[in-house]
Amino acid sequence: MSITNNLLKIKQETDSLGITLVAISKTKTVEAIQEAYAAGQRIFGENQVQELVEKQEALPKDIAWHMVGHLQSNKVKYIAPFITLIHSVDSLKLLIEINKQAKKNNRIIDCLLQVHIADEDTKFGLAYDELIELLRSEGFPNLENVRIVGLMGIATNTDNEKVIKEEFYELKTLFNGIKTSFFRKNDQFKELSMGMSSDYKIAIEQGSTMIRLGSTIFGAR
Ligand SMILES: *Cc1c(COP(=O)(O)O)cnc(C)c1O
């Protein structure tokens, strides 16, 4: 199947549900992204700063670029001029740096707080108590150039659907709790980024608003 056909198929499944599709184009060529763009896709995600910057320069300027990979504070400055959404905020330090660079660029940058939900040590993200600590920290309310629009999580890489379902269920439950406790009067806190090629159907069942698909669209990496 072509990239165009893959996209049309996914969009049939997700558009009517109001789910945002982020096309994860990491390791894929500019030409492959152009094909997806020609098919109407405008939201693309990358996980490495250098690759993201190079592709942003090479491709049409109406693309909304999302950063989905682990982000080091010292690299925020390279993406701050154009990034639409950062999915992978996992510390107050990083958030403070994003705020600083956003201010320099006279922008407000949308961010998701990444929560560690997987049963693996390797996946980044905030533990539940760290998430609460961040939201309660003294400096947090003063970050005027970042906007927290929701949460993101990556499930365990397993064939066991029950495990994946439970992790997504927990993240959705946490999202509801955080919304009530910290963002009650804030309509912008509404995104739940969960689901990749192997598990997006389960993620949608569990309340995802944003799925991040790479290989389903572009083929295996
Ligand atoms: C690579 C990646 C994806 C997409 O993975 P696929 O399995 O190809 O759909 C989604 N989210 C993150 C954070 C990624 O790094």
The ligand as a Gaussian input file, in Angstrom:
#p B3LYP/6-31G(d) Opt

LIG

0 1
 C        8.354000       6.368000      16.731000
 C        7.316000       6.889000      17.647000
 C        5.945000       6.726000      17.354000
 C        5.430000       5.991000      16.146000
 O        5.758000       4.621000      16.177000
 P        5.075000       3.575000      15.177000
 O        5.145000       2.301000      15.904000
 O        5.917000       3.589000      13.936000
 O        3.697000       4.027000      14.905000
 C        5.033000       7.268000      18.250000
 N        5.416000       7.933000      19.350000
 C        6.717000       8.111000      19.650000
 C        7.061000       8.850000      20.888000
 C        7.704000       7.607000      18.810000
 O        8.993000       7.787000      19.127000

